[in-house]
Amino acid sequence: MIEQPPFKWRHFEAEIILLCVRWYVRYALNYRDLEEMMLERGLHVDHTTIYRWVQRYVPELEKCCRPHLKACNDSWKVDETYIKIKKTWMYLYRAVIA
């Protein structure tokens, strides 16, 4: 069976869909905020449409991006030193990922 392109038969262009999905995932915005932002740009997109886009495209985007992410683990250490700031000795801490 031939797989269709992910944005085929959509009313909006792929760039608009990806922009809304990316903003929803990256920033603390809700669907109505995104609806208002798109309306300010001259596009009437309903919040339920954005919800459907997020449900449809986030798993695909994660599947595409997952191999490119750096592998990380939960191992980290704290580095501590004592420094003088304005004639006062203070502790300086920093987290070091191992």
HUTA-V484348 format. One record per residue. RES is the residue in one letter. PHI is phi in whole degrees, -180 to 180 (999 if undefined). Layout:
res = {RES RES}
phi = {PHI PHI}
This chain:
res = {M I E Q P P F K W R H F E A E I I L L C V R W Y V R Y A L N Y R D L E E M M L E R G L H V D H T T I Y R W V Q R Y V P E L E K C C R P H L K A C N D S W K V D E T Y I K I K K T W M Y L Y R A V I A}
phi = {999 -87 -85 -78 -60 -66 -107 -70 69 -93 -72 -99 -71 -61 -63 -69 -62 -66 -63 -64 -64 -64 -64 -65 -73 -81 -111 -83 -112 -100 -65 -71 -62 -65 -60 -66 -65 -69 -65 -64 -93 89 -117 -95 -122 -75 -66 -70 -66 -64 -59 -65 -62 -63 -63 -83 -103 -62 -61 -69 -65 -65 -63 -76 -86 -54 -66 -91 -78 -71 -72 -134 -128 -95 -92 -151 -131 -107 -103 -129 -145 -116 -127 -103 -126 51 66 -123 -79 -138 -86 -122 -112 -148 -91 -119 -82 -93}
